[in-house]
Amino acid sequence: MSDPRDKAPNSPIVSRRALLTGLTASAATLLAACDKLGNDERFRKALFSAENMHKWLQRSLQDREALAHEFRADQRSPHFRGNGTLNPGTDAYKALWRGKFADWRLRVDGLVARPLSVSLAQLHAMPQRVQTTRHDCVEGWSAIGTWRGVPLRTVLDAAGLHTNARYLVFHCLDEMGQGPGQGYYESIDLVDAFHPQTILAFALNEQPLEVRNGAPLRLRVERHLGYKHAKYLSRIEAVADLAHIRGGKGGFWEDVAGYEWYAGI
């Protein structure tokens, strides 16, 4: 079998190394051509940051709608462990759980034309997507599970995003010991929000989500590491930028532990 790296000089296949070299050269040319920008440390930091380069490379080398690998049901892990918080444990969450989440609502607001308040039953009545994918945790473990939920695109279309919306912020019922409204949150941009495999999941392996896995609803954004898959969702907020959201870095662990905002895999 031929080595896929052995391509003719005019091949359209571009290696990551070649693309990185090209991007770096282009950036250097831009800096040389524009002394004002070249001397701006903030500009240089943004241009050459590992996180930005990671995002540029992944989105340049792949179709933006390229699917994460999907597995057969018989390839599922025998046990899908919980990650992060296994139970929010607050009085408010306990009350929702005891009522089988009948009183829970997902708010969709911010830069939208039609703010929503959606029940779990209403989500179940929407068009659904089922996908069997691998969850990769930043701690080094992986598990394969079958997720059922509503494509995020469906909910966003119902709410009607304003043209200046650029990001979605996912607010969670997990307070992380910080108090109401100050706990776990995450965010993604609209490229990931409208990806076909980005869903609001309410079932794992054809069973309602268990508490340890994020009941009643969690985000599945399949081309990212596990900490982006926010659990215990309560609100989706459309915003123009992330600078004024909490710590300004786009997520709980990004704010407190320096995790990269872009966690694409």
N, C-alpha and C positions, 0 to 999 in steps of 0.2 A: 504494500500500500504506500502511495506517495506521501511524503511529508507535507502537510498543509502549509507549512512555512515556505515551501519551494514554489513560489509563484513567479510567473513571468513578470518582467519589469513593468508592463502595462496593465497588470492585474488591478481590478478595482478594490481588492482586499487590502486594507491598511492595517498594519500592526499597531498595537497600543503604543509601542516604543516610538514608532515613526510618527504617530499622531501627537504624542507628547512632545517629541522633538520639534515638530512643526508648530505646535501651539506656543512652545517656549520661544522659538525663533520669532514668531509673529509678535509675541508680546514684547520681546526685546526691540524689534523694529519700531513698534508703536511707541515705546518709551523713548527711543532715540529721536524719533520724529517730533516728539512733544515734550520738551524739557519741563514744562510746567507740571504735567501729569507725572513725568518720570521722577520729579523731585518730591512728589506728594507721597509720604509714607503710607497713608491710609489707602491710596490707590494701589500702590505696589503690594501691600499686604493682601488686599482683596484679590488682586490679579493672580498672585502666585500662591495663595493659600492652598494647602493640600486638599482641603474640603472642596473648594471651588473646582480645582483641577480634577478631583475625583468625579464630581458631578458632570463636568464638561466631557470627560473621557467616556463615561458610561453612556451618556445621552448622544454622543457623537458616534460611538461604535455600534449602538443598537438602535433599532426602530423604537421610538418612544412608546409604542403600544406592543412591543415584543412581550410575550407572555413568560412569566416564571414557569419552570417545569411543573407539570401536573402528573400525578401518580395514579395508579389503580387503587381501588378501595382495599384490595387484599395486601397492599403494601403499607397500609397505615401502621403506625407505631402501636404496640399493645397498650401503652399508657401514655396519654398526653399530659405531661406534668404542667402544673401552673408555673407562671413566671412572675417575678416581682411580688406584689401584694397578693395574698391568697384569699383575703376577705377584708373589705374596707372597715367593717366592724363598728361603724357609727350607728347611733340610734336611728337616724333617718334611713340608712341603708337596710338595717334590720327590719324596719317597718315595711319597706317596699318588698323585701324578700318574703316576709310573712304573708303579705297580700298577693304573692305570686306575680309581683310587678304590675298588677292591674292599674295602680295609680301612678306608675312611672311614665314620664313623658320625655321625648327627645326634642329639645328646642333647637331650631335652626334660625339664626338671626345674624345681626351685623349688616354687612353690605349686601342685602338681598331685597328684592321687590316685595316678596310675600313671606314674612316670618311664619314659621311653622311650629306647631306643638303636636308631635306625633306619638301615638300610643304604640305599644308592642303589637297589639292586634292589628292596627293599621299597617304597620310594617310587614306583618305576615301576609297581608292581603295584596301587597305590591308584587310586581314581577321579581323573581328570585334568580340567583345564580348559585350553583354548587361547584366547588373546586376542591381538589385534594392536593395539598401543597405541603412543602416542608417549611417549618418554622425554625429559623436560625437565631439563637440567642447570643447576645454579645458575651455571655459568660462561657460560651463554648459548646453548648449542647444543642441538639436538633431533635425535632419530632415531626412526623408526618400525620396530618389529620385532614378530615373532610369538613369543609366549612360551608354552611348555607346562610345566605343573607340577601340583602337588597343592594344592588349596585349603587354606590355613592352617587353616581351620575343621575340616577333616577330622582333622588331626593333633592339634589341641587337644581335639576330642571324644574321641579315643582316649586322650589323657593325663588328661582329666578335671580341669578347672581348679577350684581351691578358690574358695569364694565371696569371699574377701578378695583374690584376684588382681585387679589393676587394669591392669597393664602387662606387655608382653612385651619382654625384652631379647635382642637378637640378637648373639651373640658370634661373631667371625670368625677365620679362620686368618691374616689379614693383620695382622702385628705392628706395622706402621708404624714400625719401628725402636725400639719401646718394650719389646720382650721378650715372652715368652709370657704370654698372659692380660692384656696391657696395651695391645693394639693396637686395631684398629677394632671399634667396636660401635655399635649403634643401638637404638632402642626405639620402640614405638607403643602406643597404648591399645587397649582391647578393641573400641571402635567400628571402628577401622581393621582390627584383627585379624580380625574376623568379616565384613568387607566381601566381597561375592562375587568381586571382582577381586583380592583379596589372596591371592597364591599363592606357594608355594615352587617356583621355576622351575629345571628341569634342562635345558631345551632352548631354543635361540633359532633361529628360522627353520627349525624341524624338524631341527636338528642339535644334538648334545650341546653344552652350553656350552663355549666355548673359555676358556682360562685368563684372557685379558684381560677376559672378560665375567662371570667369577665362578665358574668350575668348582670343585666339582661342583654347587653349589646356591647360589641367591641368592634374596633376597626381592624380590617385585614388589608394591608397594603403590601402585597406579596413580594415586591422587589426590594424590600427593606429589612434590616435587622429587627429583632423582636421588640425593642423598646419603642419603636415607632407605632406598634400595633396597640394603640391605647385601649384599655379595658374600662368597664363600668361607665360607659358613655352617658352623659346627661345633656350636653349642649355642643353644637357645632356653630362656630362664629366665623363668618367671612370677613376678612380684613385686608387692607391695602398693604400693610407691612407689619413686621413682628417687633419692631424696636420698642414699642410701648406696651407690649404684652408681658406682664410679670417681669422676669429678669432680662427680657429682651433678646434671648437667644433661641426662642422657638420651642422649648420643651423643658420639662422638669429636670431631667438629668443633664440636659445641655446647660441649664442655669447653674445647677448646684455641683456638678461633677465634671464639667467640661466635655461632655460627649459631643461628637459632631452632629450638627443638625441634619446633614444629608448622610443617611446610612444605607445607601443603595448597595445591593449585592447582585 
